[in-house]
Amino acid sequence: MTQMLREKIPENISTTMIGVSAMRQRARRHWLGLGLLALTSLAGLKTGYAQDAGVYRFSPVNQYGIELTASYWNPIIDYVSAKSGVKLQLKIGRTSADTTAYVLANEVEFVFSNHLFSPERDHLGWKVFGRRQTPPLHSQIVTLADSSVQKLEQLANLPVGFPGPEALVAYKFSYAQLLSRNIPVQVVFGGNMDGAFAQLASGKVKAVGANSQLTEGWSKRENKPVRVLWQSEPLHDLALMAAKKVPDKDLQAVTMAFIEMPKDPLGQKILASAAELVKLPAGTIFIASNGSEYSAYRSFYQTAPANLK
């Protein structure tokens, strides 16, 4: 029966999926509802956690294109849902700014983000409960390895790409560096990091503000070497966070499911496949966090230009 449901139930429904007929929407809700009932019962038997809070929306920032973002996260949140007994469903927008807008509109309950550390967003009550453990990442400004641009000053008055206005590491950190050096550039937003890199590869922009982790992944996936013109001090990878309205028992169950993935052969396999998909380092896992590692993000806002706060 489980196999039958798995074949008929659609994958987690992204809010970016448009143009589906009303009849198909009703059919999907019907099968999803049946599947949730079956999977919830199985999860409750296996873990002892009862899902009594419905479906929680999980919104990771759009670090990659929509399809790649969904392909990375869906297997992970399906696993976490089954292990915790707390159903998570992916909710992403067309761009990283759109996804963050969902968060600020209180439309989601769990996020993977670094967009919530500004003073005005701290009061929203989002709680860090984990983070992805990777080598330190850096804000960067990069160009293609064969570019004639050799230093930042050569970017003056030229188009420079960024993922979007909400991208803390790739946009705010890197653009603040250009402003501090009095290097005016034409800001071009690509919607996500892959979009910005596509603009670089096509010649639409001469450099991009980037997250070093995503630079490395894109360079490996596309086989395009880059030249780093500047990079920041090391930073921690993005945070797993929960809204203050999530009950403690559900948050604890989700936290344990994330951080214990490496202890389970299936969890190990999912993490390894996800890392390979986006070219993260082998052995990338999720670990518990209380948020103290993100002081550098919070400190940024103390000295950042007003238009980047």
Summary of the structure (lengths in Angstrom):
residues: 309
radius of gyration: 20.1
end to end distance: 51.6
largest distance: 63.8
contacts: 1004
relative contact order: 0.16
helix: 48%
strand: 17%
